[in-house]
Amino acid sequence: MLVYGNHSNTKQVMFLQNLKKSTIVLLLVLGLFSCESNFKDIQKIHFSEFMPSGEATDFNLKYTDSGKVKSILISSKMLDYSNVNYPFTEFPKGIDVTMFDKNNKKTFIKSNYAINYKETQIIDLQGNVTITNEAGQQLKTEQLYFDQKNEWFYTEKNYKFTSPEGVLNGIGVDFSKDFKIMNTQKLSGELETTD
């Protein structure tokens, strides 16, 4: 029988080797977690909160030109994002707008949600969008865009147009705010016309 060393010495060597391996594994695991933590910190440096620069609740805004009221906007919440690259104003709880033409005739606009893009002057109206005028004409759709500069509406969605002359249903339409000019795409229904 050959004995190459002290039996208790062998146990110490094995214990130290296991301790060494455990320490290395522990250091590797801690290193990985610290790298993950540093990576998250670096991500936070480049992450900017998308927060509005202003917020208003329960407001009534009157837009005037040369002393005449042109429109009245009522909304329960407005978020102003004028601090981003492409500034916009969001109305997450919808809008109720009254527009006045040069003869003081009114057009009423309602939607569940709206967003006004400042640079393009386009308003995106969404959810139960209804436009009504004093002549009894009404258009309903789920999404409608309003070009403020040209005072022109358009949609690619389904719509229903009702007037004293009849009802039209269709997909896609663009029209003037007083409904005097309408360009329809696909439509069905009947309207009385005077030719």
N, C-alpha and C positions, 0 to 999 in steps of 0.2 A: 504494500500500500504506500502510495506516494502522497505526501501532503506538501503543497507548495506555499503555504502561508497559514497564517493564523486565521481561524474560522471567524472570529469577531472582527478582524481586520477586513475580511471580504464583505461582511455585512455593511461596514462603514463605507467602503468604496461603492457598493451598490446603492446605498442610501444617498451618498453624495452625487452619484451619477443621476439618480432619479430626481433629486432636488435640483440639479443643474438643468435637466430637461424640463422640469415643471416651471422653473424660473424663466427659461427661454420662451416656452409656450405662453406663459403669463405676460411677458414683455411684448411678444408679438401681438397678442390679443389687445393689450392696452394701447399699443401703437396703432393698431387698426382703428380702434374707437377714437383715439385722439385725432387721427387723420380725418375720420368722418366728421368729427366735431369741427375741425378746422375748415373742411370743405363747406359745411353748412354756414359757417361764419363768413366765408368768402362769397358764397351765394347771396347772403343777406346784404353784403356791401353793394352788389350790383342790382339788387331787387328794390324797386321803388313802389311804395304803396300807391294804388290807384284811388286816390281820395279826391273828393270835390274840393274846390277852393272856396265854395260858398254853398249855403243851403238856406232855403226859405220854406216856411209852412203857412198854409192858409193865406194865400196872397191874391191880390187883385191888381193887375197891371194894365194901365191905360196907355196906349200908344197914340201920340198926337202928331200931326203935321200941320204947321201953319195955324195952330190954335184949334184945329178940328180933330175930334177923336176918330181915328182910323180903325182901331180894334181894341177889344177888351179881352184880356186873358185871365181866367180864374183857374187856380189849381190848388190842391191841398198840399203838394210837395214839389219843390224844384231843387235840382242839384246842378250846380254850375261847375263845369270842367274847363274853365278858360285857361287853366295852368298846364294843359297837355299840348302835344304837338299839333293835333287837329282838334281845336276847341269845340265843345258842344254843350248844350243845356239839356238835361234829362228831366222828364216829368213822369216818374214811375207810377204815380197814382192817377194819371190821366189829366186831360185838359177840357175846358169849356171855353170856347172862343166865340166872340161876336165881332164880325167884320162889317164895316160900313163902306158903301161905295160913295161916289161923288154926289149922288142924289139922296144920300143918307138911308138907302135901303140896306137891310141887314141880311147877312148870311151867318148861320149858326153852325159851329163845328164842335163835335164831341168825340172823344176817344178814351179808351182805358189807359193808354200809354202814349207818350210822344217824346221825340228827341229832335232837337233843333241843331243842325250842323251850321256853325257860324260862318265858316269860310265860303261854303257853297250856297248858303241861304236856302237850304232844303229842310223841310220838316217831315219827319217820318211819323205818321199817325198809325197806331196799331190797336187792335181789339175793339170790336163794336164801334167802328168809325161811322158816324152819321153826319151828313151835311144837309142842312135844311135852309130854304130861303122863304121870304115873305110871300112869294107867289105860289107856295104850296108844293114846290118841287123838293124831292128828297133823294139822296143817294146813300146806300148802306153797303159797307164792305168790311173786310177784316184788316186790310192795310191800304193806306193811301199816302202818297207823297204830295207835298205842296211846295211848289217853287215860288218863294216869296217875291223874288225880283220880277217875275213875269205874271204873278198872280194866276198860276196854272196848276191844276190838280192832275194826277195820273196814278193808275194802278194796273197791275197785271193780274190781280186776283179777281175772284167772282164778285159781282156787284148786283144790286137791285136798285133801279131808278124808278121812282114813283112820281107822277105829276097828275094834275087834273085831266090830262089827255090820255092817261093810261100807265101801263107798267112795262118796263124793260128789264130783262135779266141778261147778264152777259159775263164775259171774261175779258178783262182788259179794256180800259177806257181812259181818255184824257179829255179835260174840259176846262172852260173858263170858270171863275168863281161864281158867276151869275147863271151858269148852265146855258148861256146863249149859244156857245160853240161846244159841240161834243163830237169827238172822234172815237167811234166804237170799233172793237175788234170782232169778237164773236158775240152775237146777241140773239135773243129770242124774245117774243112778246109783241104787244100791239100798242101803237101810239097813233092818235089822230094827228094828221098833219094838214096844214093849209098850203096848198101849192098854187 
